[in-house]
Amino acid sequence: MLPGIYRVCVQAPGTDLLDPCRWRIPVMIKVVSGKNITGFHIALEQGVPLSIRIDDAGQLLDKNEGKTRGSHLSVGLWTSGKLFHAIPITGKDTKGRDHTVYVPRNEQIKVAVFSKAFKIAEPSQTATRATAATGTQVKFTVTGHTAKSAKRESSP
């Protein structure tokens, strides 16, 4: 390894453990030529699930997303540190889709669902922080397909 200062990030896919580089101040290590790196500790924080449900009873997403230029829906969150994280689709059925991500307990975050092509209704429920070990859910509803921009944000 070349001498220098490095940021150490740890990812544990498929678990509820959070990468400190995404949510907290990362561990920094200094590498000096010819010396071993010892004595640093990385504590992984356990997250709580945040679920975003996109209700789409009219199946407007399936009928239009990717088939019409610019027709896609983006789902993500803003952290208290002003970083944006896209949230992947984790489930899909005929009435909509689910997006899930693990977030720090009591972290102030802002959920964002936006599209240039779809109309998005206000969420049916909001909260300020993800607190429960079983998680928090925020719901949005697709109400139409349009050429105009649509954007809705909520704090879970």
N, C-alpha and C positions, 0 to 999 in steps of 0.2 A: 504494500500500500504506500502511495506517495505521501510525503510529509504534508501536513496541513490540518485544518480544522474541519471536522465532518459532523453532520447532523445524523443521528441514529434514529431510524424509524422502524417500528415493529408492526407487522400485520399478521393477524391470525384469522384468515378467511374461514367462514363457517362458524365462527364463535361470536359471543357478545363482547369480546375484548376490543377496546378502542386503540387505534393507532395514535400515539402521543403527538405525532407530527400533524395530524388532522385536527386535534382537539385541545392540545395543551402545548406548553413550551417543550420542544424536543430536547433530548439529551445531546449535548455537544461533546465531542472528544477531540483531543489534540494528538495527532500522530507525529512522532519525532523519529527521524531516520535512525534505524538500528536499535530501537527500543520497543519492548512489548507493551501492548495496551492492556492495563489491568485496573481494577478498582472502580469500575463504573457500574451503576445499577439502573435498570429500567423497570419501573413499576407500571404494569398495564392496568387500566381502569375498566371495571365492568360497566357496560352500557345498558340502557333500557330501550326496548323497541319503540320506534315511532312508525306508525302505519298511516299511509295516505291512501284513501279509497277514492277512486275516480269513478263515480256513478255515470253510466252511459247506456241507459235502457234502450235508447234509439239506435245503438250500435254505430253512432256517427264516426267514432274513431276507426273502427274496423272498415267501414265503408269508404273512408276518405284519407286516412293517414297513409302517407307515402304514395298515394295514387294521384293526388293533386299537388302541384308544385307548392311547396311551403307548408303543406298540411302535416304538421306534427305537433305533439304535445310534449312539453318539457316539465319535469317534476324535480324539484330539488329543495335545498334548504340553505339559509344563510346562518352562519354561526355568529356568536357574540363577537368574535374576532374579525367579522366581515369577510369570511371565506365562504364561497359557494360550493356546495357538494351536490352533484346530480344523484338522484335516488333511483335505483334500478326497479324495473317491473319484477315483482316476485310472484304474481299470480294473475290469472285472467279468466273471466267467465263471460257469459252472454250479456250480463248486466253491467260490466265494467272491468276495471283492473285494480290491482293492489301494488303498492310500492312500500317497501319496508327498509329501514335503516336503524342501526343502533346509535344512540346519542348518549352523552353524559347525563346522569340524573340531575335534575334541576338546572340544566343549561338553558339559557335564554336563546331560543332559535326562532327563525321565521321561515315558514313553509311557503314555497313559491310554485305555482302552477301557471304556466303561460304558453300562449300559442298565438300565431298570427292568423290562424285559420279557424279556430274553434272558440265559441262563446263559452265562458266558464262562469257558473253561478257561484255566489258567495258560499263559503263552507257552512255546513249545517251546525257545526260545533267548533269551538276554539278553546284553548287554554293557554297559559303563559309559559309553562315548562312541562317537560316530560318527567313525571315523578314516580308513577307506579311501576313496580317491578314487572307487572303484566303488560305495561306499555300504555301508550296514548294513541288515539286515532283521530285523524282529521279527515272530513269528507268534503269533496268538491263534486260538482255535477256539470257534465257537458250538456249544454242546452241548445246548441246550434252550431252550424258550420258557416263561416263567413270569410270574406277576403280581408276583413279588418282585424286589427290586433286585439287579442283578448288577454288579460292578465289579472290574476287574483292572488293575494298573499294573505297569510294568516299566521298567527303565533299559536303553536299547539299548546 
